[in-house]
Amino acid sequence: MPLTDSFTKLLIRGLLAGLIAGILAGGVAFVLGESHIDAAIAIEESHSAAEPEGHSHDAATQADEPAGHSHDEEDALVSRDGQRFGLFLATSLAGLALGAIFAVVANYARRVTTLSGPSLGLSLAAFGWLAIEAVPFFKYPANPPAVGDPETINQRTWLWLAAVALGLLAVVASVFAAKAVAAQEFLSVRIAAPVVAFLVVATIGYLVLPTINEVGDDFPAVLLWQFRLSSLATQATLWLVLGLVFAFLTERATRATAPASANASA
């Protein structure tokens, strides 16, 4: 049964699903990613300690500072415990925001599809993960602390946003291709067309976007990919739980209203 709820109900449903998804994603990030972040920070600190004394200061600066002082030795603005708490806060807020956007998209998408409410929720979650996480990740994967040049952070941010736009474009192309062959007799054609459309658009975008590799040769490859996989798992959890909870709440609401509708018609 297609979605028939009001936008307000969809928004509340999306916010609740997003909050649950954000909390669980934060748990996955904490369990799978925190140890890798600590290891990366330790590597960064060891590199800083190995630098020659006064490496980061000019002579005038050194004259004004107490002996043995270094900017690298200053306390972090936020402790690691504070950062761990902030992790759950950030994923929860991100989940709420994503849930609100999810509800808005679902409210529009139900007007152009005949999918049932639960199926629509799961489909939107899958497309969202592909567009916003998978496509950008395989072009510009996440890097842990101590990796990347701070001076290029703006460039990398814009390129990541461009990769997100590419992912959205690839998903839109896939949906249009699926609609174009919906009347085809062969199931293989109906499956292959959207997949090919997605891959063609994503591949062209990958070739156009510049490649960035700022990982030093001395950074452990195993640690790098452990961090990246934990990041991918966190985002997959966020989208999967969002889709599942939204679909569950939609199905439960549909079943609750079905008997009332039947009694009213009788």
N, C-alpha and C positions, 0 to 999 in steps of 0.2 A: 504494500500500500504506500503510495507516494506521501511525502511530507505534507501535512495539512495544518500543522500547528502555527500559531501566530509567531511573528518575529521575536516578540518578547520572550516567549517560551524557548524558542531556538537559542536566543542569546544566553539565557540563564543556563540552558543545557550545555552550550558551548563553554561557558565560563567554568561550570562545575567539572566538565570533562578535562578542560585545560589545566585546572588547578591540580586535579588528581594526577594527570600526566606529568606536570611539572615536578611535583613532589617525588614521584617514582623515578623520573629521569635524573633528578638530583641524587637520589640514592644510588642509582647505577653509576653516575659520575664519581660519587664519593668512593664507592667500593672498587671500581675498576681503574679510575684515573688518578686518585690522589697520590698513590705511591709513585706513579710515574712523574707527577709534577714535582714531588719532593726530590726525586732522583735528579731531575733536570735542574732544579734550583741548586742542588749540591754541586753539580757540574759547573754551573755558572759561578758559584762562589769560589770553587777551587781554581777556576781560571783567573778570577779577580785577584785571589791571594797570590797567584804565581806571577802576576805582573810586577815589573821592577818598581821599587819604592818611588812614589812621586810620579808615576806614569801618567796619571790623570790630572796632574796639576802643573801649571807653569810656575816659574820661579817666584813671581810676585805673590801668587796665591799661597805657595808653601810658606813664605815668610810671615804671612798673617795668621797661619793656623798653628795650633799646638803640635808639638812633636808627635809623630806616629799617627796623626789623624788622617783619615782617608774618607772620601765621599762614599766609597763602596762599603765602609764599615758602619755607616749611619743606619740606625734602626729603620726597618720598613715602616711605612705609614700605616699599614694594616698588618697585624700579626697573622700567622698561618691559621691559628684558631679562628680569628675573625674572618679570614678568607673562606674557611670551611663552612662557617655559618652563612656567609654571604652567598656561597654556592647554592644552598637550598633556597635562600630568598630570591636569588636571581632566576633559578629555574622555575620557581613557583610563579613569579611575576611574568616571566616569559610564557609560561603555560597559560596564564590568564589572558594575556594579550593575544596569543595564538588562538585560544578558544573563541575569543570574541570575533576575530577575523574569520575563523572557521565557520561560525554561525552566519556571518554576513554572506560568505560564499555559498553556503548551503541554501540560504534563503533565495539567492539568485538562481542557483543551479537547479533547484526543484521545478523551476518554471520551464526549463528547456530539456527535461529528461523525464522518462517514465519509470526510473528506478525506484524501488521501495526506499523508505527512509533509512533503514539500517544499511542497505547496499550502497546508498548514496554517501552515507557517512564514511564507510570503509573505503569507498573509491576515492573520495576527496582526500582522505588521509594518505592513501597510497600515492596519489598524484602529487600531493604536497611534499611528501618525503622525497620523491624523485626530483621534483623541480627545485626545492629549496635546500636539500641536503645532498642527495646523491650526485647530481650534476656538478655543483660547485666543489664537492669533496674530491672527486676524481681529477679535477683540474688544479685546484688549490687546496690540498689537504691541510688539516689543522696541524699546527706546530706547537710544541711545548715551550715553556720559558727557556731562555738562553738561545733560542733559534730565531733568526731573523734580524734584519737591520732596522733599528728604530727610526732611521731617517726615511725608510720606504713604507712606513705603516699606512700613510694616506693612500699611496699608490696601490698597496695590496688590498686595502679596504674597498677602493673603487673597483678593482678588478674582481673581487669576490662578489660585489653587487652586480657587476656585469655578468658573472657566471650564474647568479640567481635569475637574472632576466633571461639568460639563455635557457635555463631549465624550464622556466615558465613558458617560453616560446616553444620549446620542444614538446611540452605537454599539450599545449594548445594545438600544435600541428598533429599530434597523435590523436587527439579527440576529433578533429576535423576529418582526418583520414578514416577513423572508425565510422563516423557518420556517412562518409562518402561510399563506403563498401558495405553498409548495413544490410542492403538488400541482396548482396551477393549470395549465390547458392552454396559456394564452397566455404566451409568453416575455416580452412587453412588461410584463405584470402582475408577473411574478416579478422583473423588473428595477426597475420603477417603485416598487413597494411599499416596499422597504427604503430607497431613495433619498428618497422622500417622508417616510417616518418620521424619517429622520435630519435632514432639512431642517426639518421642523416642530418637533422638539424643540430643535434648535440655534437656530432663529429665536425661539421663545418665550423661551429662556434669554437670548438677546441683548437682548430687549426688557426683561426683568426686571432684568438686571445693570446697574448704573450705568455711565455713560460717563465716562472719565477722559481729559482732554487737557491735559497740562502742558507741551506743546511751545511754546516762545516764538516769537513772530512773527518774531524776528530770526534764528532758527536756519535754515540753508539746507535747503529741502525736498528738494533732490536728495541731499544728504549723508544726510539722515534716512532716505530710502527706500533708498538704497544700503546703509546699515547694516542696515536691516530685511530686505532681500532676502538679504543675506549671512547673516544669522541664520537665515532660513528655509531657505536652501540647506544650511547646516551641519546643521540638524536633519533635513532630508530625506536627507542623506548618511548620517547616523547610523542612521536607521530602514531605509533602503534596503539598506545594506551588511549590517546586522544580519539582515534577512530573507533576503537572497541567500546569505550565508555559512552561516546556519543551514540553509537549504534544501539547499545544496550538500553540507554535511557529512552531513545526513540521507540524501540520495540516495546518497552514496558508501557510507555504512554499510549501507544497504538492499541495494545491489548486492553488497557484500562478503559479506553473510550469506545472500543468496539461493542461491548454489551450495552452501554448506554445508548449508542446509536441504533442498535437493533431493537431495543425496547421502545425507543421514540418512534421508529418507523412502524412498529406493530400497533 
